[in-house]
Amino acid sequence: MKVPFDLATSTVGDALAAAIQRLQAAGIDEARLDARLLVAYVLGCTPEQVFSHPERQLDVNDCQKIDAIVTRRAKRQPLAQITGHREFWSLDFTITEDTLIPRPDSETLVEVVLDEYPERNVRLEILDMGTGSGCLLLALLHERPDCHGLGVDISQGAVVTAKGNAENLGLSKQATFRTADWEQGLAGSIEGRRFDVIICNPPYIADADAKSLAPEVAEFDPPKALFAGPDGLSAYRTIIPQLPEILRPDGGVFFEIGQGQADDVCGMMGEWGFRNIAKRKDLAGIERCIFGRL
Ligand SMILES: C[S@@+](CC[C@H](N)C(=O)[O-])C[C@H]1O[C@@H](n2cnc3c(N)ncnc32)[C@H](O)[C@@H]1O
């Protein structure tokens, strides 16, 4: 079989070997795993079946499709953008170029909120600032079925994707989403509503750190989801002073933070009247979540 592509191979095993070679040459650490996932994605089978049936014959159409998506991955487009999916909190989220790809570290924030409100049938109004794919809010609503939430984001595309994720996960009765810009002041765009819980994973990378990011992040995640001024703290500076106006008394705020930002963010929260301020480390031992009560 001949097709005019690098991956002009005739069996699953050949396609896999060629894909691994190309991804390794592109400097991708997990080349073997990614190659297997991409081939499985095209063939509509499990990664295990790719391994267990290397002799399976491919037609030209499959070879061309594998070639096309391996080319995208070799240009360092993240796997989740290619397949359009990423698992977070064991739930399946649709991902687009408008949404940050959910990070496993962000599950720390979900765990902390659940620990602070352990009763399954607790009734809370939750605001998710910078909702992206909606992963944080929807994971919480999945675990707390009597809670309701509003997710806001500056990106219209993210809001559309988050709404779709709520529908796919059967959570659209609990969740609404809308565009809003915290730079313009949030209170106005949420009509004076107040919330019991505010969660927020804002952009927190210092602008100058763009050079040290992996190409998957620097070239493919939406810049608005990443960068926050010279020290990475500008979103916290904008958001924290607005919180007393949109939180209910005794309301809780939960921030994801970047490495080394805990003291600065705790300090800002203290200045704006928060108490019981605490931190939680992620699985790598990095302080990842700061939370407190008003
Ligand atoms: C780090 S991402 C977090 C996305 C998602 N919550 C998650 O944890 O995967 C930050 C989000 O904030 C949004 N954002 C950035 N600036 C904003 C602003 N001024 N107002 C509202 N949302 C903003 C971005 O579009 C992005 O979706």
The ligand as a MOL file (V3000), in Angstrom:
LIG
                    3D

  0  0  0     0  0            999 V3000
M  V30 BEGIN CTAB
M  V30 COUNTS 27 29 0 0 0
M  V30 BEGIN ATOM
M  V30 1 C -5.7570 29.6380 34.3050 0
M  V30 2 S -7.2200 29.6830 33.3170 0 CHG=1
M  V30 3 C -8.2940 28.6810 34.3220 0
M  V30 4 C -9.3360 27.9420 33.5480 0
M  V30 5 C -10.1040 26.8930 34.3770 0
M  V30 6 N -10.7660 27.4950 35.5100 0
M  V30 7 C -9.1550 25.8060 34.8570 0
M  V30 8 O -8.8660 25.7660 36.0630 0
M  V30 9 O -8.7030 24.9930 34.0260 0 CHG=-1
M  V30 10 C -7.7560 31.3460 33.6130 0
M  V30 11 C -9.0560 31.7420 32.9280 0
M  V30 12 O -9.3220 33.1130 33.2510 0
M  V30 13 C -9.8610 33.7550 32.1160 0
M  V30 14 N -9.5980 35.2100 32.2350 0
M  V30 15 C -8.4300 35.8560 32.0290 0
M  V30 16 N -8.5870 37.1750 32.2240 0
M  V30 17 C -9.8800 37.3690 32.5730 0
M  V30 18 C -10.6460 38.5170 32.9030 0
M  V30 19 N -10.1070 39.7380 32.8950 0
M  V30 20 N -11.9570 38.3680 33.2320 0
M  V30 21 C -12.5180 37.1230 33.2190 0
M  V30 22 N -11.8390 35.9860 32.9070 0
M  V30 23 C -10.5360 36.1100 32.5900 0
M  V30 24 C -9.1530 33.1140 30.9510 0
M  V30 25 O -9.8800 33.2770 29.7490 0
M  V30 26 C -9.0400 31.6530 31.4160 0
M  V30 27 O -10.1270 30.8850 30.9600 0
M  V30 END ATOM
M  V30 BEGIN BOND
M  V30 1 1 1 2
M  V30 2 1 2 3
M  V30 3 1 2 10
M  V30 4 1 3 4
M  V30 5 1 4 5
M  V30 6 1 5 6
M  V30 7 1 5 7
M  V30 8 2 7 8
M  V30 9 1 7 9
M  V30 10 1 10 11
M  V30 11 1 11 12
M  V30 12 1 11 26
M  V30 13 1 12 13
M  V30 14 1 13 14
M  V30 15 1 13 24
M  V30 16 1 14 15
M  V30 17 1 14 23
M  V30 18 2 15 16
M  V30 19 1 16 17
M  V30 20 1 17 18
M  V30 21 2 17 23
M  V30 22 1 18 19
M  V30 23 2 18 20
M  V30 24 1 20 21
M  V30 25 2 21 22
M  V30 26 1 22 23
M  V30 27 1 24 25
M  V30 28 1 24 26
M  V30 29 1 26 27
M  V30 END BOND
M  V30 END CTAB
M  END
